[in-house]
Amino acid sequence: MRARTSAAAIIACLSLAACDGREESAIDNLANGANAAQVENAFRAEARSVMEPLAPPAPGTPGGLPADSKPVEEEETVDPKGPQGAAKVVQGYYGLLEERRFDDAQDLWNDESAIGAEDDERFARRFRGFSEIHANVGAPGAVEGAAGSLYVVVPVQVYGRIAANGKPWYALRQVTLRRANDVPGSSEADRRWHIESIGPYVAPEEGEADNAAGNVSEKP
């Protein structure tokens, strides 16, 4: 079945390649003994090289992260229960999406949230419209407390490529994470950061706490 699928993909690729002269190299590769999967991967790499490059807006510009946003700290001494620990969870989440490990990515959501409770297939469908998914993670906000829970908001610049046409796609998001406060009766899993919601980025107003509620998004 896999060989049949790959062969069909190659036929489609060759049809597209005829428009820009790449058909000859694909046919040569097949004639020289390369299997269909190798040719398909090589063709896709060549196709990406002529696509519009991904160029996410710089920090401080429209569509970019806040100008004062610092990258996630990489030190091993980062407190996993602090705001930087939450930012590392976000970094790991988008890394898993980039690798298309959707089941593992969903595990970082709160099981009781709307998206965390989705079945695997429905969650994966959210990302099938993208051939590439990447992200730049900004500095987390301050940790806020409410009813035995702690919340933190992390800004994220998400960018990728639309599968249907290869065009770049950019969005500025905010990820709200929650964990249980260190109170008696809470489990170790409860005290770890989990994603509660992802929504459009909202710049905090001076003197106001970040919006910890967030909005569920249908896109990364």
N, C-alpha and C positions, 0 to 999 in steps of 0.2 A: 504493500500500500504506500509506503514512504517513497519507494522508487518511482511509482506511478505519479505521486504528487509532485515530486521534484522534477520529473520529466515535463509535467504540465506547466510548472513554473518556468522552466527553461524555454518552452515554446512561447509563453507569454513574454518573457524577457527578450527573446530573439525578435519577436514582432515589434517591440518597442525599440530595440537596438537598431533596427533597419533604418530608422529615421535619423540616426546620428552617427552611423558608421561603425558602431561597436559590434555589429552582427559578425563581422569577419573574425574578430579576435575570439568571440565565444565559440564559433564553429571550429576554429583552429584548435582551441583547447579541448573540445570534445573529440576531434579527430586524433589528437595526440594522446588520448587515453585518460584524460581527467574525467572523474565521475560527475554526475549531474549536480550534486550538492556543491562540489568544488567550483564548478563553472558558475552556478547560481550565486555563490558568495563572492566570487571575483567580479561578476557582473554588477552586483549591488554596490560593491566598493567603488567600481568605476563610475556608476551612476551618481553616488554620493559626492564624488569629486567634482562633478559639474553642477551640483545643486547650489542654490543660494546658501552661503555659509550661515551658521548659527551665530548670532552676535547679540547676546542679551544686553539691554541697556546698562550703562555703568551706574554705580551708586550715586545718588543725588540727582539723577536725571529722571524724566518721566518714565515710569515702568521699571526703574531700578530700585534697589534696596535703599534704605535710609543712608544718607551720606556718612553718618557716624557709626554705621553698622560694622561691627568687627567680625572676622571669621570665627568659626567654632574653634575653641581651644582644643589642641590635640594632646596636651599633656596627660600622662597616665594618672596624675594626681587630681584630675577633675572630679569633683564630688558628684556621683551619679544621682544624688537626690536634690542637687542644686539646679539652678537655671541652665548652667552649661551642660549638665547631664541631660536635661530635657532637649537641648539643642542637638546633642549627639544622637538622641533617638530620632529626631527629625532627619538628620543627616543620613542615618542608617536606613530610614524608611525610603527616602528618595533614591538611595543607592540600590536598594532592592528593586524598586520600580525600574531603574535604569537597566538592571540585569534581567528584568521581566520575571522576577521571582515573586509573583503576586500573592501566593499563599503565605509566604514568609512576611511580606509587607503587611498583609491584613492582620497578622498576629500582633502587630504593634499598636493596633487600635484597642480601645476599651471594648471588651466583649459585649457590654450592655449598650453601646452606642448604636445608632442606626446603621452605620456602615460596618462596624465591627460584627454585627449580628447577621450580615448578609451571607448568603451561601457563596461558596468559592467562585462559581461560574459568573454570578452577577457582579461580584467585585472585579474579576478579571476583565469583564466586558467594558468597564469604565475606561480602560487604557488601550483597547484594541485599535482605536482610531489613530494611535500614535506609533510611528516607526522608531522614534527615539524619545526618551524622557531624561532630562537632566535638571539639576537644581543648584542654586547658590543659597546657602543658609546664612541668615543674618544673626545679629546678636539677640539673645533672648531678653524679654522684659523682666520686670521684677516678679517674684513669686507672690501670689495673692492667696489668701485663705478664705474658705467659706464652708461652714457646716461640716467640719472634720476632714475637708478635702483641700488640697493645694492645687493652684492653677498657675500656668505660665504660658505666655504667648510668644511664638517665635516667627519672625517674618521670613518668608522664603520667596525667592525669585525662581519660578519654574519655567523651563523652556524646553522645546523639543521640536519634532518634525511631524507634520500631519501625514499619515500613511497614504491617503488617497492621492495627494498631489506633490508631496515632498516639500511643501512650504514650511518655513519656520513658524513657530507658535510660541508666544510669550505671555506670562501672567504673573502677577504679584499676589501672593497668598499670605495668609497668616494661619499658623497651626496652633491650636489650643491643646495643651496637654494637661492631664490631671493625674494626681496620685493621692492616695490616702495619707493623712497626717500620721506621724509616728505615735499612734495611740494604742493602748492595750486592745488586743483582739484583732488588729489588722494583720494580714498575712504579708510575707515578703513580697509576693506578687502584687498585692494591693499597694505597697509602698514604692513600687516602680512606676516611672512615668509611662503613661499610655496616651495615645492620641484620642482626644475627645471630639474634635471637629476641625474641619479645614474650610476656610472661606476667604472671600476677597480681603485684601489687606486694608486695614483702617488705621491711618496714622493717629496715634494717641494725642489728644489735646493736652496742652500744658496744664499740669495740676490734676489731671484725671488719670485714673488707673486704666490699664489696657482692658479692652473688652474681652472678657474671658469666656463669653458664651459662644462666639463664633457663629458661622453659618456653614451648613453642610454644602459641599460643592460637588457637582457632577463631573468635574474635571480634576486633574492632578493638583 
